[in-house]
Amino acid sequence: MKHISIYLIALTAIISTMLSSCIEDGITTSPSHQPAFSVDTLKMGEIYTLEGSPTHRFTVYNHHDKILSISNISLRDDNDGLFRLNVDGFSGKTFNNVEIRPNDSIFIFVEATLPENGFADLNNIDRHLDFVTNGNTSTVVLNIQGQDAIRYDGIRITGNTTWKAGKPYLISDTVRVAPGATLTLEAGTRVRMKDEAAFKIDGTMITQGTADNQVEIIGHRTGNVASTIPYELMSGQWGGIYFTSESRNNQFSHTSIRNSSDGLTLAHIESDNAPAISLYNCQIRNTTNYIIDAYHANVKAIGCELTDASQGIVRLTGGNHIFNHCTIANYYLFTVLGGPAIQFAHLNPDMIDEENSSLPFIAADFTNTIIYGNGTELSHGDLTGTNVTLRRCLLKSEGTDDDNFINCLWDADPLYYTVRNEYLFDYRLQPESPAIGAADPAYDNYGFSADRYGINVAAPADLGAYTFVAPPAEE
């Protein structure tokens, strides 16, 4: 027992000496030993002034075999207090003696709220987060862009009203346009829609976009919803644009509408066969339900991209419709498609699935249009006896011409630049596309002279919404 006690005393002394030595020698003081960072500049994206940013983070690494003590972490130039920090679980403005264990790391979390800046465009802001370690200073730049906005928490428009280019309109509830009133969006107007936002049109809505100054109506979120998935790919960010039976004479030009639950929804409008809505060189894409859902309401779409929707691209119940030089495609992400790209109802009295209604049966004319993507193209493959025609359209299916399908390109791939699994959705044409120069001029009676990018129509014209532009020759 005596020997055991002596051994224990000696062992205790050795361990105590080792621990003392470790504690004393465990923190490196070498000026060459510095932290490493996952980013040189933390890009926090775009936010609206007066609203807090999402939380962003970066990592600080200790790649050394001893403890690294960062004597001070602080923002050098944030006197206005716009940024908020959390270092390894602790919130504050300045942090002292932050230790990182050997070959370990810590997280730095950053948020910001920006004041209004008086600019119509984005205002770029940089701040410098300094790390003082062993007498040397390392810096990570914090970069964020702030955008002033005109805010509407729901609004009822009762007279003729014009929204202008400049600051975007940030909408957080329903915009209602009363019967007899007109809401006009001038060229370059940007509208950003929050979750509960939508348009309800009892009167008239007009957009006046041009090739150089498009009108945009999209979700308000920017940046990525996940590390590699931008919010741009996420549908259902806002409601949609709903036209009631009282609405009249709606006209959209060079307008991009994206990321909604519903695209354009039109109720029965009695308008003496005039279009309930006319769309020229528009892009409507990425909706949870339908891009266009028209119930006995006439649609005229010229030079439009109508793409990517969970339930289908176009659902037409009755009505009188024209689709000329459109690109209709469905490569919707995240769910199985709910139906064909184009869905017809109320076709003729012989169709057993038709409703019992005294309203006129559907009449639809698709000309020089591309209908191609995942899933099937049409809800009714046999259109015999109906007033639906597809003239010089490119189709994915194998088939033959008849009285309803006239001079079509069957079983042909338009060769979009779209690559779905790489999140690339570009519906312009590759050089080898069979749609190039394939349009029939006999069906171009609707004023399609240039696509929405302002590229003049070729001679002969291309099928679909976009005019092919040859890529520059390699040097």
HELIX and SHEET records of a PDB file:
HELIX    1   1 LYS A    2  ASP A   25  1                                  24    
HELIX    2   2 TYR A  231  LEU A  233  5                                   3    
HELIX    3   3 ARG A  420  GLU A  422  5                                   3    
HELIX    4   4 PRO A  441  TYR A  443  5                                   3    
SHEET    1   A 5 ALA A  36  PHE A  37  0                                        
SHEET    2   A 5 HIS A  56  ASN A  62 -1                                        
SHEET    3   A 5 ASP A 104  ALA A 112 -1                                        
SHEET    4   A 5 PHE A  83  VAL A  87 -1                                        
SHEET    5   A 5 PHE A  90  GLY A  92 -1                                        
SHEET    1   B 5 THR A  41  TYR A  48  0                                        
SHEET    2   B 5 ASN A 136  GLN A 147  1                                        
SHEET    3   B 5 ASN A 123  THR A 133 -1                                        
SHEET    4   B 5 LEU A  68  LEU A  75 -1                                        
SHEET    5   B 5 THR A  94  ILE A 100 -1                                        
SHEET    1   C10 ILE A 150  TYR A 152  0                                        
SHEET    2   C10 TYR A 169  ILE A 171  1                                        
SHEET    3   C10 ARG A 190  MET A 193  1                                        
SHEET    4   C10 VAL A 215  GLY A 219  1                                        
SHEET    5   C10 THR A 255  ARG A 258  1                                        
SHEET    6   C10 GLN A 283  THR A 287  1                                        
SHEET    7   C10 GLU A 305  ALA A 309  1                                        
SHEET    8   C10 THR A 327  ALA A 329  1                                        
SHEET    9   C10 ILE A 370  ILE A 371  1                                        
SHEET   10   C10 LEU A 394  LEU A 395  1                                        
SHEET    1   D 8 ILE A 155  ILE A 157  0                                        
SHEET    2   D 8 THR A 174  VAL A 177  1                                        
SHEET    3   D 8 ALA A 198  ILE A 201  1                                        
SHEET    4   D 8 ILE A 241  PHE A 243  1                                        
SHEET    5   D 8 LEU A 264  LEU A 266  1                                        
SHEET    6   D 8 TYR A 290  TYR A 295  1                                        
SHEET    7   D 8 GLY A 312  THR A 317  1                                        
SHEET    8   D 8 ILE A 342  ALA A 345  1                                        
SHEET    1   E10 THR A 161  TRP A 163  0                                        
SHEET    2   E10 THR A 182  LEU A 185  1                                        
SHEET    3   E10 THR A 204  GLN A 208  1                                        
SHEET    4   E10 ASN A 250  SER A 253  1                                        
SHEET    5   E10 ILE A 277  TYR A 280  1                                        
SHEET    6   E10 VAL A 299  ILE A 302  1                                        
SHEET    7   E10 ASN A 320  ASN A 324  1                                        
SHEET    8   E10 ALA A 363  THR A 367  1                                        
SHEET    9   E10 ASN A 387  ARG A 391  1                                        
SHEET   10   E10 PHE A 405  ILE A 406  1                                        
END                                                                             
